Amino acid sequence: MLNNVAGILHQPSTVVTFDVEYLVLAGGGGGGSYYGGGGGAGGYRTNTLSGLLGSTNYTVTIGAGGAGATTTSAKGANGSNSVFSTITSTAGGGGGSRTDRDGASGGSGGGGARDDVNGVNGAGGAASPSGEGNVGVSSDTVRGGGGGGAGAMASAAFGGNGSASSITGTSVTRGGGGGGSAGNSSNTGGTGGGGNGSVAGTQATNGTDNLGGGGGGGYGVGATPNGGSGGSGIAILKYPDTRTITIGAGLTGTTAAPAGGFKVTTITAGTGNVSWA
């Protein structure tokens, strides 16, 4: 309908919005120590956010990975959440340690630790809230449990596998769970950046940064008891190539050349705002 104001005809203004496809991955959990469980992968969310407006700030935060445990009495630390606008991906859960043996809940749950002194197994952590990852698993008599991955739950001391996405134009697997510790058996992290659990005489490895992997669990014999740290998260934003993004202060990111009618911006660190013109 046309509006008549002071004898002049005016066309009503139209608000133009656009959609952004996103992948938001939180930081992975740290591995436990002394028969420690592997850390859970950071929460993994991917979908499309509709109705965004130009010249409007949208918050982005990239979650750090959690520190690996260094004592028997505290599990590995949870990672930190990652955020894009109204989307929050939940930090991965830390792996259990000998006397704090249950894995923590998170986007994916941490694995449980073996309390070899008292002969008790720790439970795996839950994937909470649901839909962002998978559970960690319990320890057994000789191994810490693996941390859950974005694409699959852990299996024994093996970390759960991550989930693949082609949002950038190339398939990349992210969100692998950390492997649990073991005396002398295989205990690798899940595909997509999960750290390997320690075996006797070796150090657990860290989850991979920007893949949100869980840290491996530490075995606790000799000088190598510590859990590995979780890997940091990432945010990937895909939007029409008619739009130009501004990446605000405090964020580290890059934008690929347009392809197929879209641009893709990858943000790897920091907290700040993005906006589009």
C-alpha positions in Angstrom: 0.0 0.0 0.0 1.2 3.5 -0.8 1.2 6.2 2.0 0.1 9.7 1.2 2.0 12.2 3.4 1.7 15.9 2.6 0.4 15.1 -0.8 3.5 12.9 -1.7 3.2 9.3 -2.5 5.7 7.1 -0.6 6.5 3.4 -1.3 6.8 1.5 2.1 10.4 0.5 2.9 11.3 -3.1 2.8 13.8 -4.7 5.2 16.2 -6.9 3.3 17.5 -9.9 5.2 19.9 -12.8 4.4 20.8 -16.2 5.6 24.1 -17.5 7.0 25.1 -21.2 7.0 27.3 -21.9 10.0 29.5 -24.4 11.7 30.2 -23.6 15.3 32.6 -25.9 17.2 33.5 -25.4 20.9 36.8 -26.2 22.6 37.6 -29.8 23.5 38.0 -31.1 27.1 41.3 -31.8 28.6 42.4 -35.4 29.3 42.5 -36.9 32.8 45.6 -38.1 34.6 46.7 -41.5 36.2 44.7 -44.0 34.2 42.9 -40.9 32.9 40.0 -40.7 30.5 40.2 -38.9 27.3 38.6 -35.4 26.9 35.3 -35.1 25.0 35.2 -33.1 21.8 33.8 -29.6 21.7 30.1 -29.3 21.0 29.4 -29.3 17.2 26.5 -27.4 15.6 25.8 -26.7 12.0 22.7 -25.3 10.3 21.4 -22.1 8.8 20.6 -18.9 10.7 17.9 -16.9 8.8 16.9 -13.3 8.9 20.2 -11.5 9.5 20.4 -7.8 8.9 23.1 -5.7 7.2 25.0 -3.1 9.3 24.2 -5.1 12.5 26.8 -6.6 14.9 26.7 -10.3 15.7 28.9 -11.7 18.5 31.4 -14.4 17.7 33.5 -16.2 20.4 35.9 -19.1 19.7 36.2 -21.4 22.7 39.6 -22.5 24.0 40.5 -26.1 24.8 40.5 -27.2 28.4 43.8 -27.9 30.2 44.8 -31.5 30.8 44.8 -32.8 34.4 48.1 -32.8 36.3 47.1 -34.5 39.6 45.1 -37.6 40.6 42.5 -35.5 42.4 41.1 -33.3 39.6 39.7 -34.3 36.2 40.7 -32.6 33.0 39.2 -29.1 32.5 36.2 -28.6 30.3 36.8 -26.5 27.2 35.1 -23.2 26.6 31.9 -22.5 24.6 31.9 -21.1 21.1 29.3 -18.6 20.0 27.8 -17.1 16.8 24.9 -14.7 17.4 22.2 -16.8 19.0 24.1 -20.1 18.5 26.1 -21.5 21.4 28.1 -24.7 21.1 28.9 -26.4 24.4 32.4 -27.0 25.6 33.7 -30.6 25.6 33.9 -32.4 29.0 37.1 -33.2 30.7 38.4 -36.7 31.2 38.3 -38.3 34.7 41.5 -38.8 36.8 42.2 -41.6 39.4 40.4 -40.1 42.4 38.0 -37.8 40.5 37.3 -40.6 38.1 34.0 -39.8 36.3 34.3 -38.0 33.0 32.6 -34.6 32.9 29.5 -33.8 30.8 29.9 -31.5 27.8 29.2 -31.1 24.1 30.8 -34.5 24.0 31.4 -36.2 27.4 34.8 -37.1 28.8 35.9 -40.6 29.4 36.1 -42.2 32.9 39.3 -43.0 34.7 40.4 -46.2 36.4 40.9 -45.9 40.2 43.6 -48.6 40.3 44.1 -48.1 44.1 40.5 -48.9 45.0 39.7 -51.1 42.0 36.8 -48.8 40.8 36.0 -47.7 37.3 34.8 -44.1 36.5 31.8 -43.5 34.3 31.9 -41.6 31.0 30.4 -38.1 30.9 27.1 -37.3 29.2 26.7 -35.4 26.0 24.7 -32.4 27.3 22.8 -30.8 25.8 21.9 -33.5 23.4 22.5 -33.1 19.7 26.0 -31.6 19.9 28.1 -34.7 20.3 28.3 -38.1 22.0 29.0 -39.6 25.4 32.4 -40.7 26.8 32.8 -44.2 28.0 33.7 -45.8 31.3 37.2 -47.1 32.1 37.9 -50.8 32.5 40.4 -52.7 34.5 43.4 -51.6 32.5 42.5 -48.5 30.6 40.9 -45.1 30.9 37.8 -44.6 28.8 37.8 -42.6 25.5 36.1 -39.2 25.2 33.1 -38.8 23.0 33.4 -37.4 19.5 31.1 -35.2 17.5 30.2 -38.0 15.1 30.4 -41.1 17.4 30.7 -42.2 21.0 34.0 -43.6 22.2 34.9 -47.3 22.2 36.9 -48.6 25.1 40.0 -46.5 25.2 39.6 -45.2 21.6 38.2 -41.6 21.3 35.0 -41.2 19.4 35.3 -40.0 15.8 34.4 -36.5 14.6 31.9 -35.3 12.1 32.7 -34.3 8.5 31.5 -31.1 6.8 32.1 -29.5 3.4 31.0 -26.0 4.3 34.3 -24.6 3.1 34.1 -26.6 -0.2 36.4 -29.3 1.1 35.4 -32.1 3.4 37.0 -31.8 6.8 36.4 -33.9 9.9 36.3 -32.0 13.2 35.5 -32.9 16.8 37.4 -36.1 17.6 37.3 -37.4 21.2 40.5 -38.0 23.1 41.9 -41.5 23.7 42.0 -42.9 27.2 45.2 -44.0 28.9 46.4 -47.6 28.7 49.3 -49.7 29.9 50.3 -51.1 26.6 47.4 -51.3 24.2 46.2 -49.0 21.4 44.3 -45.9 22.5 44.2 -43.4 19.7 42.1 -40.3 19.6 39.1 -40.1 17.3 39.4 -38.8 13.7 39.0 -35.0 13.6 41.7 -33.9 16.1 41.4 -36.2 19.1 44.6 -36.5 21.1 46.1 -39.9 21.8 46.0 -41.4 25.2 49.3 -42.2 27.0 50.7 -45.6 27.2 53.5 -46.5 29.7 56.5 -44.2 29.1 54.8 -41.8 26.7 53.0 -38.5 27.1 49.4 -38.1 26.2 48.9 -35.7 23.2 46.8 -32.6 22.9 43.6 -32.3 20.9 44.1 -30.3 17.6 43.4 -26.6 17.7 40.5 -25.4 15.5 39.3 -29.0 15.3 37.9 -29.0 18.9 39.5 -32.3 19.7 39.6 -33.8 23.2 43.0 -34.2 24.9 44.3 -37.7 25.5 44.3 -39.3 29.0 47.6 -39.6 31.0 48.8 -43.0 32.2 50.6 -41.9 35.3 53.7 -44.1 35.4 57.1 -42.4 35.6 57.3 -38.8 34.3 54.3 -38.8 32.0 51.1 -38.7 34.1 49.5 -35.5 32.7 46.5 -35.4 30.4 46.7 -33.7 27.1 44.9 -30.3 26.6 41.8 -30.0 24.4 42.0 -28.3 21.0 40.3 -24.9 20.4 37.1 -24.5 18.4 36.2 -22.6 15.3 33.3 -20.8 13.6 32.7 -21.0 9.8 30.2 -18.7 8.2 28.9 -19.1 4.6 26.8 -16.3 3.1 25.8 -14.8 -0.3 28.7 -13.3 -2.2 26.7 -10.1 -2.6 27.6 -9.4 1.1 30.9 -8.1 2.5 31.8 -9.0 6.0 33.7 -6.9 8.5 35.6 -9.0 11.1 35.8 -6.8 14.3 38.7 -6.2 16.6 39.5 -9.2 18.9 38.8 -11.8 16.2 41.2 -13.6 13.9 39.7 -14.7 10.7 40.0 -15.0 6.9 37.5 -14.9 4.0 38.0 -17.2 0.9 37.4 -16.0 -2.6 33.8 -16.2 -3.7 32.7 -19.5 -5.2 29.3 -20.7 -6.4 27.5 -17.6 -5.3 28.9 -17.7 -1.8 31.7 -16.4 0.4 33.1 -18.4 3.4 34.7 -16.7 6.4 36.6 -18.9 8.9 37.2 -17.4 12.4 39.9 -19.2 14.4 40.4 -17.2 17.6 39.1 -14.5 19.9 35.9 -12.7 20.9 34.3 -9.8 19.0 31.7 -8.8 16.5 31.1 -9.4 12.8 28.8 -7.5 10.6 27.8 -7.4 6.9 27.3 -4.7 4.4 
